Amino acid sequence: MPYFVPKSASVPLTTGQLKEVFKKNDADGDGRLTKQELKKAFEQLGSRNPNWRVHRAFRHADNNKDGSISLEELDELVKNVVNLGYCIG
């Protein structure tokens, strides 16, 4: 019996790939993601409601409550986002 692999198969993004998506959206290159930069990243990931995702991301990852996600906080952000199942394909 042959294996069936649908053409629309999706592969989940790895933590490294998610980090790259977020880092690429650091428009001013300061090493911090603002809410607007994070919204663009979620839009690129195909989020149905990027504003809500930004709100949740800040609740989970902005540990020092400074209004941005630093490189140190990025790992926490990615840890939460990887469970959302964003995929390639």
MIDOMAR-929272 format. One record per residue (C-alpha): x, y, z; residue in one letter. Coordinates in steps of 0.5 Angstrom, whole numbers, plus 500, padded with zeros to 3 digits. Layout:
<recs>
XYZA
...
</recs>
This chain:
<recs>
500500500M
503507498P
504513503Y
499518501F
502525502V
498531500P
500537496K
498542501S
502538507A
505544512S
511543516V
511547522P
516553523L
522551528T
524556533T
530558529G
525560523Q
521564528L
526568531K
529570524E
522572522V
521576529F
529579528K
527581521K
522585523N
526590527D
525595523A
530600526D
535595528G
535597535D
535590538G
528591540R
521589537L
515594538T
508593538K
508595531Q
514591529E
511585532L
504586529K
508586522K
511579524A
505576526F
502578519E
507575515Q
506569519L
499569517G
496570524S
488571523R
488577528N
495580529P
493585534N
490580539W
497576538R
501582539V
497583546H
498576548R
506576546A
507582550F
503579556R
508573556H
514576554A
515583556D
518581563N
521588564N
514591562K
518597558D
513596552G
518592547S
521585546I
528585547S
533580544L
533577551E
526576552E
525574544L
526566547D
520567551E
516570546L
518564541V
517559546K
510561546N
509562539V
512555537V
506552540N
501556536L
503552530G
505557525Y
507553518C
511553512I
506551506G
</recs>
